[in-house]
Amino acid sequence: MVLEVGPGQGELTVPLSRKVKKVIAVEKDKELSENLRDRFSREKITNVEVVEGDILKYISESGKINAFRADKLISNIPYYLTSRLLKNVLESEFPPKMIVLTIQKEVAERICAAPPNMSILSVSVQSFGHPNIIKKVPAECFSPAPKIDSAIIKIDDISRDFFTKNGLNPILFFQMIKTTFSQKRKILLNPLSQFIGSKEIASEALKKASIAFNSRAQELSLEEWISLYKNIEPIKARNRE
């Protein structure tokens, strides 16, 4: 079962329907939704369900996005949706096992970045799955041509294993990530101290995690974030005693 966001006139929906058991196509535009239903009826395509509505509202309303239970999310999404869509879909109770999207090339490169060019987006996506760019799409492939190039990105092996096997609380983990990246121009010790509430604990945690005090958030790997997280709580607990 495939979830498609923003099917438009169905140019991707039709070939998808020939390859999969079912396509759930969520389209915000009422007229486009009606046109899609008419097209699928004329072409006798019976395994596509057109859902008229805003995908972000489905995600924000508890349980609705989970009701789709899609195996894959495959879509040429409106680019303004990218960050919010990925965040909410990946954090949902039943995320798809694979996501394939056409997005801005610059955003695709940010998602797939490695240290020292990490961001909140790359840490967030890479903690849930394995992203890679499978095709660059030049602007001239579109009509009318936009001012930017695009890329097709694939995120597979999506799960919560990163958190469960490392004993991480996702809420606290992302609070740490958000706080430290909000001051990414500063050395890590300063925003980390703000997150923990103690410069002494932050210093000791960095030392135990073998991370230099003058490191910056974008320079850390996922493994270093895990080590830092695991070294914070024991130090806080010891200091409370």
Legacy VTK file of the C-alpha trace (Angstrom):
# vtk DataFile Version 3.0
C-alpha trace
ASCII
DATASET POLYDATA
POINTS 241 float
0.000 0.000 0.000
1.385 3.375 -1.070
0.525 6.840 0.258
0.897 9.645 -2.293
0.712 13.291 -1.251
-0.396 15.921 -3.753
-1.113 13.670 -6.774
-2.196 16.644 -8.913
-3.377 15.244 -12.244
-2.268 11.718 -11.456
0.885 11.534 -13.583
2.657 9.547 -10.857
-0.494 7.931 -9.461
-1.325 5.966 -12.613
2.046 4.206 -13.018
2.100 3.550 -9.261
-1.314 1.896 -9.479
0.098 -0.627 -11.969
2.848 -1.678 -9.569
1.228 -1.833 -6.132
-1.796 -3.275 -4.368
-3.335 0.100 -3.494
-2.599 3.820 -3.723
-4.067 6.306 -1.251
-3.787 9.696 -2.943
-4.297 12.677 -0.622
-5.137 15.818 -2.608
-5.950 19.184 -1.021
-7.557 20.757 -4.099
-11.262 19.916 -4.464
-11.344 20.281 -8.261
-8.226 18.149 -8.725
-9.693 15.488 -6.426
-12.867 15.326 -8.502
-10.886 15.209 -11.761
-8.777 12.361 -10.409
-11.834 10.307 -9.476
-13.301 10.911 -12.951
-10.051 9.878 -14.621
-9.661 6.677 -12.627
-13.282 5.786 -13.297
-12.865 6.315 -17.069
-9.601 4.357 -17.136
-11.077 1.621 -14.910
-8.365 2.026 -12.277
-9.913 0.501 -9.170
-7.015 0.348 -6.706
-6.653 4.097 -6.103
-8.485 5.851 -3.261
-8.585 9.637 -3.594
-8.779 11.381 -0.227
-9.632 15.074 -0.406
-7.883 16.964 2.360
-4.738 18.606 3.698
-2.102 15.999 4.597
-0.762 18.209 7.402
-4.195 18.241 9.025
-4.362 14.456 8.770
-1.001 14.250 10.486
-1.934 16.746 13.222
-5.220 14.999 14.007
-4.364 12.081 16.262
-4.605 8.703 14.585
-5.668 9.830 11.121
-2.270 9.474 9.435
-1.835 6.124 11.178
-5.134 4.922 9.731
-3.533 4.847 6.281
-1.011 2.196 7.437
0.928 2.687 4.197
3.994 0.551 3.490
5.572 3.321 1.441
5.195 7.063 0.926
6.019 7.926 -2.689
5.315 11.425 -3.916
6.277 14.535 -5.854
5.355 16.702 -2.890
4.841 20.474 -2.778
8.294 21.542 -1.615
7.066 23.732 1.239
5.788 20.573 2.942
9.135 18.773 3.097
10.384 19.352 6.647
7.010 19.209 8.405
5.849 16.212 6.397
8.998 14.201 7.111
9.014 15.091 10.803
5.391 14.178 11.399
5.343 11.043 9.246
8.564 9.660 10.735
7.364 10.339 14.286
3.910 8.809 13.711
2.956 5.549 15.400
2.965 3.523 12.179
5.420 5.200 9.776
5.956 3.756 6.294
8.955 1.467 5.852
10.195 3.533 2.936
9.810 7.120 1.725
10.666 8.261 -1.820
10.204 11.961 -2.584
11.094 14.538 -5.195
12.314 17.577 -3.244
14.669 20.544 -3.600
18.227 19.349 -4.261
19.594 21.586 -1.521
17.180 20.090 1.038
17.993 16.542 -0.125
21.698 17.265 0.400
20.984 18.632 3.885
19.081 15.479 4.800
21.931 13.246 3.650
24.691 15.410 5.149
27.522 14.078 7.302
29.644 15.884 9.911
30.705 18.708 9.897
27.560 19.742 7.967
24.795 18.181 10.056
21.536 19.975 10.879
18.372 19.317 12.873
16.861 17.923 9.670
19.699 15.492 8.955
19.895 14.256 12.561
16.116 13.825 12.707
15.793 11.883 9.438
18.938 9.788 9.928
17.843 8.715 13.403
14.745 7.099 11.858
16.118 5.718 8.588
18.825 5.703 5.926
18.498 8.513 3.361
20.274 8.696 0.032
19.890 10.695 -3.156
19.034 8.350 -6.006
18.638 10.880 -8.830
19.362 14.556 -9.488
16.576 16.310 -11.412
17.654 19.480 -13.301
15.243 22.427 -13.375
14.734 22.051 -17.126
12.953 18.735 -16.545
9.963 20.735 -15.295
7.542 22.939 -17.184
7.585 25.749 -16.395
11.201 25.382 -15.205
11.759 26.512 -11.592
14.820 28.442 -10.469
16.154 25.479 -8.474
17.251 21.931 -9.179
15.525 18.986 -7.539
16.475 15.508 -6.401
14.744 12.207 -5.733
15.530 11.054 -2.217
14.930 7.606 -0.775
14.699 6.932 2.961
14.568 3.229 3.758
14.793 0.917 6.795
12.529 3.335 8.692
11.982 2.285 12.305
12.448 3.361 15.930
15.383 0.982 16.413
17.821 3.869 16.834
16.028 4.880 20.034
15.107 1.470 21.439
18.475 -0.241 20.973
20.352 2.777 22.376
17.954 3.370 25.280
17.066 6.901 24.198
13.969 8.864 25.091
13.015 10.448 21.721
11.430 13.517 23.346
14.492 14.309 25.477
16.861 13.427 22.650
15.235 15.882 20.254
14.997 18.541 22.965
18.778 18.261 23.279
19.218 18.416 19.496
16.874 21.408 19.108
18.535 23.375 21.929
22.079 22.801 20.706
21.334 23.499 17.030
19.457 26.689 17.920
22.897 28.152 18.758
24.955 26.234 16.217
27.450 29.080 15.753
28.443 28.781 19.403
30.694 26.083 20.812
28.663 23.118 22.029
29.405 23.678 25.707
27.237 26.823 25.846
23.891 25.523 24.457
24.455 22.147 26.117
24.824 23.899 29.464
21.538 25.672 28.777
19.825 22.341 28.008
21.193 20.617 31.114
21.028 23.617 33.429
24.617 23.209 34.557
27.912 24.085 32.861
29.716 21.673 35.179
27.550 18.709 34.123
27.802 19.707 30.458
31.593 19.863 30.694
31.833 16.463 32.365
29.428 14.886 29.876
31.445 16.202 26.923
34.653 14.921 28.503
33.229 11.448 29.150
31.858 11.302 25.611
35.320 12.256 24.265
33.917 15.341 22.525
36.011 18.519 22.436
34.563 21.485 24.328
34.972 23.725 21.282
32.950 21.390 19.013
29.810 22.714 17.362
26.518 20.885 16.967
26.844 20.397 13.197
30.189 18.631 13.667
28.834 15.708 15.728
27.909 12.303 14.312
24.864 10.316 15.435
27.169 8.044 17.454
28.567 11.064 19.301
25.050 12.345 20.052
24.203 8.926 21.516
27.326 8.955 23.681
26.651 12.513 24.849
23.015 11.726 25.735
24.041 8.609 27.690
26.646 10.511 29.676
24.360 13.341 30.743
21.784 11.474 32.863
24.238 9.480 35.074
26.131 12.661 35.900
22.901 14.498 36.751
21.750 11.571 38.914
25.081 11.435 40.758
25.004 15.161 41.438
21.485 14.886 42.877
22.640 12.389 45.482
LINES 1 242
241 0 1 2 3 4 5 6 7 8 9 10 11 12 13 14 15 16 17 18 19 20 21 22 23 24 25 26 27 28 29 30 31 32 33 34 35 36 37 38 39 40 41 42 43 44 45 46 47 48 49 50 51 52 53 54 55 56 57 58 59 60 61 62 63 64 65 66 67 68 69 70 71 72 73 74 75 76 77 78 79 80 81 82 83 84 85 86 87 88 89 90 91 92 93 94 95 96 97 98 99 100 101 102 103 104 105 106 107 108 109 110 111 112 113 114 115 116 117 118 119 120 121 122 123 124 125 126 127 128 129 130 131 132 133 134 135 136 137 138 139 140 141 142 143 144 145 146 147 148 149 150 151 152 153 154 155 156 157 158 159 160 161 162 163 164 165 166 167 168 169 170 171 172 173 174 175 176 177 178 179 180 181 182 183 184 185 186 187 188 189 190 191 192 193 194 195 196 197 198 199 200 201 202 203 204 205 206 207 208 209 210 211 212 213 214 215 216 217 218 219 220 221 222 223 224 225 226 227 228 229 230 231 232 233 234 235 236 237 238 239 240
